Amino acid sequence: MGLREDALVAIEESVVLCRRIAKDRPAAFGSGLAVTLSDLSNMLSDVGQREGALAAIQESVTLYRPLAESRPAAFNQEFTRALNILSVRLAQVERHEEALAAIQESVALHRKLVDDFPVTSKYPLALSLNSLSNRLSQLGHAEGALAAIRECVMLLRQVAEDRPAALNPQLASALKNLSICLSALDYREDALEAAKEAVELNRPLAKDIPAVFKSRLASSLEQLSISLRDLNQEEAAVMAEQEANALNLSETPSA
């Protein structure tokens, strides 16, 4: 049995134990079961069990909802996190309308958290807006997707000013998504600028931590190539594409 399978068995045993405890004292231990179910969902997703992963996070959300309603200050952050995961799981099984509804609820709750806790809640709101943009894009709502990712980038710029080393990776990813959304609506010059900035942010990250960020640099270069080609800058597009291909080849294990 591999490490993932061992971990899955362990988390499944934890869920069984938490169920027993929460059955007798749900008010005290329901949140613990919700957390464990969220962990189980992630583990099941990692091993390709999408339906099981969805069922686990659905139960987690069901447990969190009354807790967040009765004690929002204590549980809204955990509840919104579970809603984000639920949205991803629903999208993975092609239930895109439900996935959109889940992330819209998460964004609405995050906005309330930003009003109450602006310093700590902007970053989670930005991540939820990134997910919202993805869900809207999947359903063909290009204008809404662009508005969401623009707000995401704006928030990430704000929080990255004080913590660039920690948050530039997320900003780079959001800028690549912004470039994609701009391209979809033929804002080609703006799409190119966003793609260039994403590449610029990813370069030092790929140099410092290649195992993590080399593939992200390659992905941002691919988007840069598309944006350049959209503006008939073929020579520069080919150069970006070749660099991306070289990075991808270096990531491929040798036979």
C-alpha positions, 0 to 999 in steps of 0.5 A: 500500500502506498503513502497516499493509500495509507493516509486515506485509510487513516483519515477514513478511520478519523472520520469514523471516530469523529462520527461516534463522538459527534453523535453524542455531542454534536454541538461540541464536536460537529465542527471537528467532524466537518474539518475531518470530512474536508480533509477526507474530500481532499484525500479522495480527490487526490486518489481520483475518487471524485464522487466520494470526494464530493460526498465528503465535502457536501456533508462538511458544508451541511455541518458547517452551515448551522454553525456559521449561522449561529456563530458567524465570527467563529465559523464563517472562515471555515464555512467559506473554505468548505464552500470553495472546496465544494465548488471545485468538487462540483466542477470536477463532476461537470455540475457547473451551475451548482459549482457556480452557486457554491462559489457565489455564496462563498464570495458573498460571505467573504465580502462580509468578512472583509467588512469586519476583518479587512486585514486578514480577509482580503486574501481569502476573498481574492482566492474565492474571486479567482475561483468565481472567475473560473466557474463563470468562464466555464459557463461562458459568462466572459464579462462576469469572469473578467470582472471577478478576476480583475477584482482578484488581481486588485486585492492581491496587489494590495496584500502583496505589497507587504508580503511579496515573497509569500503572495507573488505566486498567487498574483502571478497565477491570477495575472495569467487568468486575467490575461486569458479573460481579457483575450476572450473578450479581445482586449488584446493589448491588456491581455499581453500586459497581464501575461508579461507581468505574470512571466516576470513574477514567475521567473525569479520564483522558478529560479529559486524553487524550480521544482514548484514554479518551473511548470508555472513559468512554462504555463505563463509563457504559453499564455504570453505566446498566445497574447503575442500571436493575437497581436501578430507578434509572431517572432516573439510568440515563437520565442516564448513558446520555445522557452515554454516547451523547453521548460516542459521537456525539462520537467518530463522524467527520462525513460 
